[in-house]
């Protein structure tokens, strides 16, 4: 057997085991989806309020999430080659 055949067979075995586990314990799938969403909402709520109280200009959700929550598109940088969270000079 070639290395590719063994890799495909091992991947299929692990996928089958994982799917079997999810079917037996569906709460695992719910927790795997819910925990990251809850952590994102927690950090946006806590640090977003902190950032707003400090008078920062950019939206914190644009900094935290890899895409815009409303459209699903990536955030735009202020100039070519710059990141959106670096569009304002640092506050000292």
CNS distance restraints for C-alpha pairs under 8 A (distance, minus, plus):
assign (resid   1 and name CA) (resid   5 and name CA) 6.24 0.50 0.50
assign (resid   1 and name CA) (resid   6 and name CA) 6.80 0.50 0.50
assign (resid   2 and name CA) (resid   6 and name CA) 6.40 0.50 0.50
assign (resid   3 and name CA) (resid   7 and name CA) 6.09 0.50 0.50
assign (resid   4 and name CA) (resid   8 and name CA) 6.15 0.50 0.50
assign (resid   5 and name CA) (resid   9 and name CA) 6.11 0.50 0.50
assign (resid   6 and name CA) (resid  10 and name CA) 6.01 0.50 0.50
assign (resid   7 and name CA) (resid  11 and name CA) 6.02 0.50 0.50
assign (resid   8 and name CA) (resid  12 and name CA) 6.10 0.50 0.50
assign (resid   9 and name CA) (resid  13 and name CA) 6.21 0.50 0.50
assign (resid  10 and name CA) (resid  14 and name CA) 6.23 0.50 0.50
assign (resid  11 and name CA) (resid  15 and name CA) 6.06 0.50 0.50
assign (resid  12 and name CA) (resid  16 and name CA) 6.06 0.50 0.50
assign (resid  13 and name CA) (resid  17 and name CA) 6.22 0.50 0.50
assign (resid  14 and name CA) (resid  18 and name CA) 6.08 0.50 0.50
assign (resid  15 and name CA) (resid  19 and name CA) 6.11 0.50 0.50
assign (resid  16 and name CA) (resid  20 and name CA) 6.09 0.50 0.50
assign (resid  17 and name CA) (resid  21 and name CA) 6.18 0.50 0.50
assign (resid  18 and name CA) (resid  22 and name CA) 6.30 0.50 0.50
assign (resid  19 and name CA) (resid  23 and name CA) 6.19 0.50 0.50
assign (resid  20 and name CA) (resid  24 and name CA) 6.26 0.50 0.50
assign (resid  21 and name CA) (resid  25 and name CA) 5.98 0.50 0.50
assign (resid  22 and name CA) (resid  26 and name CA) 5.10 0.50 0.50
assign (resid  22 and name CA) (resid  27 and name CA) 7.85 0.50 0.50
assign (resid  22 and name CA) (resid  28 and name CA) 6.40 0.50 0.50
assign (resid  22 and name CA) (resid  29 and name CA) 6.38 0.50 0.50
assign (resid  25 and name CA) (resid  29 and name CA) 7.91 0.50 0.50
assign (resid  26 and name CA) (resid  30 and name CA) 6.71 0.50 0.50
assign (resid  27 and name CA) (resid  31 and name CA) 6.05 0.50 0.50
assign (resid  28 and name CA) (resid  32 and name CA) 6.04 0.50 0.50
assign (resid  29 and name CA) (resid  33 and name CA) 6.31 0.50 0.50
assign (resid  30 and name CA) (resid  34 and name CA) 5.88 0.50 0.50
assign (resid  31 and name CA) (resid  35 and name CA) 5.71 0.50 0.50
assign (resid  32 and name CA) (resid  36 and name CA) 7.30 0.50 0.50
assign (resid  33 and name CA) (resid  37 and name CA) 6.84 0.50 0.50
assign (resid  34 and name CA) (resid  38 and name CA) 6.10 0.50 0.50
assign (resid  35 and name CA) (resid  39 and name CA) 6.10 0.50 0.50
assign (resid  36 and name CA) (resid  40 and name CA) 6.09 0.50 0.50
assign (resid  37 and name CA) (resid  41 and name CA) 6.23 0.50 0.50
assign (resid  38 and name CA) (resid  42 and name CA) 6.04 0.50 0.50
assign (resid  39 and name CA) (resid  43 and name CA) 6.13 0.50 0.50
assign (resid  40 and name CA) (resid  44 and name CA) 6.02 0.50 0.50
assign (resid  40 and name CA) (resid  64 and name CA) 7.94 0.50 0.50
assign (resid  41 and name CA) (resid  45 and name CA) 5.96 0.50 0.50
assign (resid  42 and name CA) (resid  46 and name CA) 6.08 0.50 0.50
assign (resid  43 and name CA) (resid  47 and name CA) 5.59 0.50 0.50
assign (resid  43 and name CA) (resid  48 and name CA) 7.35 0.50 0.50
assign (resid  44 and name CA) (resid  48 and name CA) 4.98 0.50 0.50
assign (resid  44 and name CA) (resid  49 and name CA) 7.79 0.50 0.50
assign (resid  44 and name CA) (resid  60 and name CA) 6.72 0.50 0.50
assign (resid  44 and name CA) (resid  61 and name CA) 6.25 0.50 0.50
assign (resid  44 and name CA) (resid  64 and name CA) 7.48 0.50 0.50
assign (resid  45 and name CA) (resid  49 and name CA) 6.02 0.50 0.50
assign (resid  46 and name CA) (resid  50 and name CA) 6.40 0.50 0.50
assign (resid  47 and name CA) (resid  51 and name CA) 5.93 0.50 0.50
assign (resid  47 and name CA) (resid  60 and name CA) 7.66 0.50 0.50
assign (resid  48 and name CA) (resid  52 and name CA) 6.10 0.50 0.50
assign (resid  48 and name CA) (resid  59 and name CA) 7.81 0.50 0.50
assign (resid  48 and name CA) (resid  60 and name CA) 5.42 0.50 0.50
assign (resid  48 and name CA) (resid  61 and name CA) 7.52 0.50 0.50
assign (resid  49 and name CA) (resid  53 and name CA) 6.14 0.50 0.50
assign (resid  50 and name CA) (resid  54 and name CA) 6.37 0.50 0.50
assign (resid  51 and name CA) (resid  55 and name CA) 6.49 0.50 0.50
assign (resid  51 and name CA) (resid  56 and name CA) 5.77 0.50 0.50
assign (resid  51 and name CA) (resid  60 and name CA) 7.36 0.50 0.50
assign (resid  52 and name CA) (resid  56 and name CA) 5.89 0.50 0.50
assign (resid  57 and name CA) (resid  88 and name CA) 7.81 0.50 0.50
assign (resid  58 and name CA) (resid  62 and name CA) 7.69 0.50 0.50
assign (resid  58 and name CA) (resid  85 and name CA) 7.31 0.50 0.50
assign (resid  59 and name CA) (resid  63 and name CA) 6.91 0.50 0.50
assign (resid  60 and name CA) (resid  64 and name CA) 6.26 0.50 0.50
assign (resid  61 and name CA) (resid  65 and name CA) 5.84 0.50 0.50
assign (resid  61 and name CA) (resid  68 and name CA) 7.88 0.50 0.50
assign (resid  61 and name CA) (resid  69 and name CA) 7.93 0.50 0.50
assign (resid  62 and name CA) (resid  66 and name CA) 7.35 0.50 0.50
assign (resid  62 and name CA) (resid  67 and name CA) 7.11 0.50 0.50
assign (resid  62 and name CA) (resid  68 and name CA) 6.34 0.50 0.50
assign (resid  62 and name CA) (resid  75 and name CA) 6.57 0.50 0.50
assign (resid  62 and name CA) (resid  84 and name CA) 7.79 0.50 0.50
assign (resid  62 and name CA) (resid  85 and name CA) 7.96 0.50 0.50
assign (resid  63 and name CA) (resid  84 and name CA) 7.19 0.50 0.50
assign (resid  63 and name CA) (resid  85 and name CA) 5.79 0.50 0.50
assign (resid  65 and name CA) (resid  69 and name CA) 7.57 0.50 0.50
assign (resid  66 and name CA) (resid  74 and name CA) 6.42 0.50 0.50
assign (resid  66 and name CA) (resid  75 and name CA) 7.49 0.50 0.50
assign (resid  67 and name CA) (resid  71 and name CA) 7.98 0.50 0.50
assign (resid  67 and name CA) (resid  72 and name CA) 5.42 0.50 0.50
assign (resid  67 and name CA) (resid  73 and name CA) 5.22 0.50 0.50
assign (resid  67 and name CA) (resid  74 and name CA) 4.21 0.50 0.50
assign (resid  67 and name CA) (resid  75 and name CA) 5.85 0.50 0.50
assign (resid  68 and name CA) (resid  72 and name CA) 5.02 0.50 0.50
assign (resid  68 and name CA) (resid  73 and name CA) 5.35 0.50 0.50
assign (resid  68 and name CA) (resid  74 and name CA) 5.85 0.50 0.50
assign (resid  68 and name CA) (resid  75 and name CA) 5.97 0.50 0.50
assign (resid  75 and name CA) (resid  84 and name CA) 6.94 0.50 0.50
assign (resid  76 and name CA) (resid  84 and name CA) 6.43 0.50 0.50
assign (resid  77 and name CA) (resid  81 and name CA) 7.58 0.50 0.50
assign (resid  77 and name CA) (resid  82 and name CA) 5.77 0.50 0.50
assign (resid  77 and name CA) (resid  83 and name CA) 5.25 0.50 0.50
assign (resid  77 and name CA) (resid  84 and name CA) 4.52 0.50 0.50
assign (resid  77 and name CA) (resid  87 and name CA) 7.25 0.50 0.50
assign (resid  78 and name CA) (resid  82 and name CA) 6.70 0.50 0.50
assign (resid  78 and name CA) (resid  83 and name CA) 7.39 0.50 0.50
assign (resid  78 and name CA) (resid  84 and name CA) 6.19 0.50 0.50
assign (resid  78 and name CA) (resid  87 and name CA) 5.74 0.50 0.50
assign (resid  79 and name CA) (resid  87 and name CA) 7.87 0.50 0.50
assign (resid  82 and name CA) (resid  86 and name CA) 6.70 0.50 0.50
assign (resid  82 and name CA) (resid  87 and name CA) 7.05 0.50 0.50
assign (resid  83 and name CA) (resid  87 and name CA) 6.68 0.50 0.50
